[in-house]
Structure formats: structure tokens, C-alpha cells
Amino acid sequence: MRIGIFGSYASQREGVGSDLDVVIIVKRSNEPFERRGAFFYPLDFPVPVDLLVYTEEEWKKLEEEGLRITKEIRWLTF
């Protein structure tokens, strides 16, 4: 549904050794949170990727709780 970045690349503070922090929002998933990233992880990427995959419902809950990640994310447009 949506893909966004946060952290050093989103704030344009990346440097040597920075990883790309990515959030993917999916409609729903039967997989546990800790296994979802395996379905989306980019194998040939020039920097390490920290990938978090949330369902739409989980992300909405994080937004309601006001977690920092939900405020810092920069959504990509395609």
C-alpha cells in the first residue's frame, strides 16, 4: 500500500556506514511481524537495509500512539 523511509536517509544525514530504514505498509498479513521483511528484502541494494513491514491496522495503531517513527517517515510516491 505504501513505502516510506525514515532515519538518516530521510533526513539527508546519511554517511559512511548508514543503512536505509524502510517501512512497508501492507493491507494485511498472516506472517508474524519478524518474518514479513523476508518477502520484501532487496537482495541487490548498494547499502544495508533495515526493513519494517506493518499491516495497515498495526501502522494506524502506531500513529494513534504518536510514535516518533510515524512522524519522521517520508512516504515515497510512484
Residue frames relative to the residue before (quaternion, step in Angstrom):
aa qw qx qy qz dx dy dz
M 1.0000 0.0000 0.0000 0.0000 0.00 0.00 0.00
R 0.7957 -0.0825 0.0846 0.5941 3.59 0.90 -0.96
I 0.1264 -0.7475 0.6467 0.0833 3.50 -1.30 0.55
G 0.0514 0.8056 -0.5873 0.0590 3.55 -0.90 0.93
I 0.2816 -0.7315 0.5901 0.1936 3.53 -1.31 0.26
F 0.0488 -0.7661 0.6397 0.0376 3.53 -1.26 0.50
G 0.6437 0.5344 -0.3708 0.4032 3.57 -1.22 0.04
S 0.8470 -0.2393 0.1359 0.4548 3.53 -1.28 -0.44
Y 0.6681 0.4810 -0.3252 0.4653 3.63 0.93 -0.71
A 0.6426 0.5240 -0.3269 0.4534 3.59 0.99 -0.72
S 0.7442 0.3652 -0.2087 0.5188 3.57 1.06 -0.73
Q 0.4294 -0.7341 0.4214 0.3148 3.57 1.34 0.19
R 0.4849 0.6300 -0.4529 0.4036 3.57 1.00 0.93
E 0.3252 0.7725 -0.4965 0.2258 3.59 1.21 0.35
G 0.0168 -0.7825 0.6223 -0.0106 3.52 -1.23 0.57
V 0.7558 -0.3201 0.2684 0.5043 3.53 -1.30 -0.21
G 0.8094 0.2493 -0.2043 0.4909 3.56 -0.82 1.01
S 0.4788 0.6643 -0.4487 0.3579 3.61 1.23 -0.05
D 0.2321 -0.7301 0.6172 0.1792 3.53 -1.18 0.59
L 0.4654 -0.6500 0.5214 0.2983 3.54 -1.28 0.34
D 0.2113 -0.7831 0.5778 0.0908 3.58 -0.61 1.18
V 0.0208 -0.8284 0.5556 -0.0680 3.56 -0.51 1.24
V 0.1284 -0.7452 0.6494 0.0803 3.53 -1.15 0.79
I 0.0788 -0.7563 0.6482 0.0395 3.54 -1.00 0.91
I 0.1806 -0.7637 0.6131 0.0910 3.55 -0.92 0.97
V 0.0918 -0.7852 0.6121 0.0196 3.56 -0.77 1.10
K 0.6419 -0.5337 0.3832 0.3953 3.56 -1.18 0.53
R 0.7443 -0.2206 0.1816 0.6036 3.57 0.87 -1.01
S 0.0746 -0.7903 0.6066 0.0433 3.54 -1.28 0.30
N 0.3471 -0.7242 0.5604 0.2026 3.53 -1.11 0.74
E 0.5719 0.5907 -0.3675 0.4347 3.56 1.32 -0.21
P 0.5172 -0.6122 0.4804 0.3563 3.60 -1.09 0.57
F 0.6962 -0.5061 0.3200 0.3960 3.57 -1.16 0.67
E 0.7188 0.4866 -0.2650 0.4199 3.58 0.77 -1.04
R 0.7090 0.4380 -0.2678 0.4834 3.64 1.20 -0.27
R 0.5097 0.6952 -0.4062 0.3032 3.59 1.18 -0.36
G 0.6250 0.5826 -0.3442 0.3892 3.57 0.95 -0.82
A 0.5740 0.6153 -0.3753 0.3886 3.60 1.10 -0.61
F 0.6569 0.5216 -0.3054 0.4508 3.60 1.12 -0.60
F 0.7716 0.3516 -0.1588 0.5057 3.59 1.20 -0.51
Y 0.4831 0.7131 -0.4286 0.2729 3.60 1.20 -0.37
P 0.3621 -0.7342 0.5301 0.2207 3.61 -0.79 1.01
L 0.3353 -0.7811 0.4943 0.1821 3.59 -0.65 1.06
D 0.7773 0.2732 -0.1441 0.5480 3.59 1.00 -0.77
F 0.2915 0.7523 -0.5305 0.2601 3.56 0.45 1.22
P 0.5204 -0.6975 0.3972 0.2914 3.62 -0.90 0.84
V 0.7596 0.2192 -0.1554 0.5923 3.62 1.24 -0.25
P 0.5994 -0.5403 0.4205 0.4148 3.61 -1.18 0.37
V 0.2129 -0.7784 0.5818 0.1014 3.57 -1.10 0.72
D 0.1747 -0.7282 0.6546 0.1040 3.54 -1.02 0.93
L 0.0535 -0.8538 0.5155 -0.0485 3.57 -0.20 1.32
L 0.0653 -0.7774 0.6256 -0.0067 3.54 -0.83 1.10
V 0.0874 -0.8000 0.5933 0.0184 3.58 -0.74 1.07
Y 0.0491 -0.8038 0.5919 -0.0348 3.55 -0.59 1.25
T 0.4396 -0.6176 0.5608 0.3329 3.54 -1.23 0.43
E 0.6788 -0.4793 0.3671 0.4181 3.54 -1.28 0.35
E 0.6643 0.5137 -0.2918 0.4579 3.57 0.96 -0.90
E 0.6538 0.5105 -0.3113 0.4638 3.60 0.95 -0.86
W 0.6610 0.5086 -0.3089 0.4573 3.58 0.94 -0.89
K 0.6247 0.5401 -0.3344 0.4542 3.57 0.98 -0.84
K 0.6431 0.5208 -0.3134 0.4658 3.58 1.00 -0.83
L 0.6397 0.5162 -0.3217 0.4700 3.60 1.00 -0.80
E 0.6368 0.5219 -0.3213 0.4678 3.58 1.01 -0.81
E 0.6575 0.5122 -0.3084 0.4585 3.58 0.93 -0.88
E 0.6734 0.4791 -0.2856 0.4852 3.58 1.10 -0.70
G 0.4190 -0.7461 0.4310 0.2865 3.57 1.30 -0.17
L 0.2331 0.7991 -0.5256 0.1758 3.58 1.09 0.60
R 0.6340 -0.5932 0.3658 0.3352 3.52 -1.06 0.89
I 0.6253 0.5633 -0.3453 0.4152 3.59 0.92 -0.87
T 0.6665 0.5170 -0.3125 0.4368 3.60 0.98 -0.77
K 0.6791 0.4725 -0.2860 0.4835 3.58 1.20 -0.44
E 0.7113 0.4664 -0.2478 0.4639 3.59 1.14 -0.62
I 0.5283 0.6768 -0.4018 0.3185 3.58 1.17 -0.39
R 0.1816 -0.7373 0.6416 0.1082 3.54 -1.14 0.75
W 0.2808 -0.7867 0.5310 0.1425 3.56 -0.44 1.25
L 0.3632 -0.7148 0.5593 0.2106 3.54 -1.01 0.87
T 0.2110 -0.7599 0.6013 0.1286 3.54 -1.09 0.71
F 0.1826 -0.7880 0.5839 0.0687 3.54 -1.05 0.84
